């Protein structure tokens, strides 16, 4: 019995030590306040004033420019909100387009810019084409595709012709304009004659 006593005492002490360590770890864990997981809310985490964003191609040519008086960044969806926004598209082999609005939301990693409030997009005239104006309360710009579209009522002025309708899409690369539900279309006779003369050799 005396030979087994030291082993028995050692086992009891080891059990007490393990139980004490477990209790101390549990007590420490319960007594320390653990921060709750971070919640992403739609609150800005950075801002800038009178800023300009320029995106260029591999040759360093500026393709797209976005500027405004005030910018907020929202981390929950990685979007930017710009006031007094002005966007310029200067794609190679395409006419220059300038768009303005009271507010712009840039998201989807910069591949979409939504203009809200007095939105206006204008294709500048060149030697072959008259200016094209699009006005609506909401215009969506897809810079990578050089496209402007909206599902809202819009007024399109193409040269001396005007079109009112709900929903439109303009591709600045192909120069193709679609008005989905036209309610008032006025095609200028002068524009029709110019198209016919330009199509004749």
C-alpha positions as CSV (number, residue, x, y, z in Angstrom):
1,X,0.0,0.0,0.0
2,X,2.8,2.3,0.9
3,X,4.4,1.7,-2.6
4,X,1.1,2.8,-4.3
5,X,0.5,5.8,-2.1
6,X,3.0,8.2,-3.9
7,X,1.4,7.3,-7.3
8,X,-2.1,7.8,-6.0
9,X,-1.1,11.2,-4.5
10,X,0.5,12.2,-7.8
11,X,-2.7,11.3,-9.8
12,X,-4.9,13.3,-7.4
13,X,-2.6,16.3,-7.6
14,X,-2.5,16.1,-11.4
15,X,-6.3,15.8,-11.6
16,X,-6.6,18.9,-9.3
17,X,-4.1,20.8,-11.5
18,X,-6.0,20.0,-14.7
19,X,-9.3,20.9,-13.2
20,X,-7.9,24.2,-11.8
21,X,-6.3,25.1,-15.1
22,X,-9.6,24.4,-17.0
23,X,-11.6,26.5,-14.4
24,X,-9.1,29.4,-14.6
25,X,-9.2,29.4,-18.5
26,X,-13.0,29.3,-18.4
27,X,-13.2,32.1,-15.8
28,X,-10.8,34.3,-17.8
29,X,-12.8,33.7,-21.0
30,X,-16.1,34.6,-19.3
31,X,-14.7,37.7,-17.5
32,X,-13.1,39.3,-20.6
33,X,-15.5,41.1,-22.8
34,X,-15.2,39.9,-26.4
35,X,-15.9,42.4,-29.2
36,X,-18.9,41.4,-31.3
37,X,-18.3,40.6,-35.0
38,X,-18.0,43.8,-37.1
39,X,-21.2,44.8,-38.8
40,X,-21.0,46.4,-42.2
41,X,-23.5,49.2,-42.4
42,X,-24.0,51.7,-45.2
43,X,-22.0,54.4,-43.5
44,X,-19.1,56.2,-45.1
45,X,-15.5,55.5,-44.1
46,X,-13.7,58.0,-46.2
47,X,-14.4,61.2,-48.1
48,X,-12.8,63.7,-50.5
49,X,-13.5,67.1,-51.9
50,X,-13.0,68.5,-55.4
51,X,-11.6,65.2,-56.6
52,X,-10.9,63.7,-60.1
53,X,-10.6,60.0,-61.0
54,X,-9.0,59.1,-64.3
55,X,-8.8,55.7,-65.9
56,X,-6.4,55.1,-68.7
57,X,-5.5,52.3,-71.1
58,X,-2.1,50.5,-71.4
59,X,-0.7,53.3,-73.5
60,X,-1.5,55.9,-70.9
61,X,-4.4,57.5,-72.8
62,X,-7.2,58.8,-70.6
63,X,-10.4,56.9,-71.4
64,X,-12.8,57.8,-68.6
65,X,-12.8,60.7,-66.2
66,X,-15.1,61.2,-63.2
67,X,-15.0,64.3,-61.0
68,X,-17.2,66.0,-58.4
69,X,-17.3,68.4,-55.5
70,X,-17.7,65.8,-52.8
71,X,-17.2,62.1,-52.6
72,X,-18.1,59.5,-50.0
73,X,-16.9,55.8,-49.9
74,X,-19.1,53.1,-48.4
75,X,-17.3,49.9,-47.4
76,X,-20.4,47.6,-47.2
77,X,-20.8,47.6,-51.0
78,X,-17.5,49.3,-52.0
79,X,-19.5,52.1,-53.7
80,X,-18.8,55.8,-54.1
81,X,-21.3,58.7,-53.9
82,X,-20.4,61.8,-55.7
83,X,-22.2,65.2,-55.6
84,X,-22.2,67.6,-58.6
85,X,-20.8,64.7,-60.7
86,X,-19.3,65.1,-64.2
87,X,-18.2,62.0,-66.2
88,X,-16.3,62.2,-69.5
89,X,-15.9,59.2,-71.9
90,X,-13.1,59.6,-74.4
91,X,-12.9,56.1,-75.9
92,X,-10.7,55.4,-78.9
93,X,-12.6,55.7,-82.2
94,X,-15.8,57.0,-80.4
95,X,-17.2,60.5,-80.0
96,X,-16.6,62.2,-76.7
97,X,-19.5,62.0,-74.3
98,X,-20.0,64.2,-71.3
99,X,-22.6,63.4,-68.6
100,X,-23.6,65.4,-65.5
101,X,-26.0,65.0,-62.6
102,X,-26.7,66.2,-59.1
103,X,-25.5,62.9,-57.7
104,X,-23.6,59.9,-59.0
105,X,-23.2,56.4,-57.5
106,X,-20.2,54.4,-58.8
107,X,-20.2,50.7,-57.9
108,X,-19.4,47.2,-59.3
109,X,-15.7,48.0,-59.2
110,X,-16.2,51.1,-61.3
111,X,-18.0,49.4,-64.2
112,X,-21.3,51.2,-63.4
113,X,-22.1,54.8,-62.7
114,X,-25.7,55.8,-61.9
115,X,-26.5,59.4,-62.4
116,X,-29.4,60.6,-60.3
117,X,-31.2,64.0,-60.4
118,X,-31.2,66.2,-63.5
119,X,-29.1,63.6,-65.4
120,X,-27.8,64.8,-68.7
121,X,-25.6,63.0,-71.2
122,X,-24.3,64.6,-74.4
123,X,-22.4,63.2,-77.3
124,X,-20.3,66.1,-78.7
125,X,-20.7,66.9,-82.4
126,X,-18.1,66.1,-84.9
127,X,-17.6,66.5,-88.7
128,X,-20.1,63.7,-89.4
129,X,-22.7,64.0,-86.6
130,X,-24.7,66.6,-84.8
131,X,-24.8,66.5,-81.0
132,X,-27.0,63.9,-79.2
133,X,-28.6,65.0,-75.9
134,X,-30.2,62.6,-73.4
135,X,-32.0,64.0,-70.3
136,X,-33.7,62.0,-67.6
137,X,-33.9,61.8,-63.8
138,X,-31.8,58.6,-63.9
139,X,-29.1,57.6,-66.4
140,X,-26.8,54.6,-66.0
141,X,-23.4,54.7,-67.6
142,X,-21.4,51.5,-68.4
143,X,-17.9,52.9,-69.0
144,X,-16.4,49.6,-70.2
145,X,-19.1,49.2,-72.8
146,X,-19.4,53.0,-73.6
147,X,-23.2,52.7,-73.1
148,X,-25.8,54.9,-71.5
149,X,-29.2,53.6,-70.7
150,X,-32.2,54.2,-68.4
151,X,-35.6,52.6,-67.6
152,X,-37.0,56.0,-66.7
153,X,-38.8,58.6,-68.9
154,X,-36.2,60.3,-71.1
155,X,-35.9,63.1,-73.6
156,X,-33.5,62.5,-76.5
157,X,-32.5,65.3,-78.9
158,X,-30.6,64.1,-81.9
159,X,-29.7,67.0,-84.1
160,X,-33.0,68.7,-84.9
161,X,-35.1,65.6,-84.0
162,X,-36.6,64.9,-80.6
163,X,-37.9,61.7,-79.0
164,X,-39.7,61.3,-75.7
165,X,-40.2,57.8,-74.2
166,X,-39.7,55.5,-71.3
167,X,-36.5,53.6,-71.4
168,X,-33.6,54.1,-73.8
169,X,-30.2,52.7,-74.6
170,X,-27.4,54.4,-76.5
171,X,-24.2,52.6,-77.6
172,X,-21.6,55.2,-78.3
173,X,-19.3,52.7,-80.0
174,X,-21.9,51.6,-82.6
175,X,-23.8,54.9,-82.5
176,X,-27.0,52.9,-82.1
177,X,-29.9,54.5,-80.2
178,X,-32.9,52.6,-78.9
179,X,-36.0,54.2,-77.3
180,X,-38.1,51.4,-75.9
181,X,-41.5,53.0,-75.5
182,X,-41.6,56.2,-77.5
183,X,-44.6,58.5,-76.8
184,X,-43.6,61.5,-78.9
185,X,-41.3,61.4,-81.9
186,X,-40.4,64.4,-84.1
187,X,-38.0,63.7,-86.9
188,X,-36.7,66.8,-88.6
189,X,-36.9,66.8,-92.4
190,X,-33.5,68.4,-92.5
191,X,-32.0,65.5,-90.5
192,X,-33.7,63.0,-92.9
193,X,-32.2,64.7,-95.9
194,X,-28.8,64.8,-94.4
195,X,-29.0,61.1,-93.7
196,X,-30.0,60.3,-97.2
197,X,-27.3,62.5,-98.7
198,X,-24.6,61.0,-96.5
199,X,-25.7,57.5,-97.5
200,X,-25.5,58.3,-101.2
201,X,-22.0,57.9,-102.8
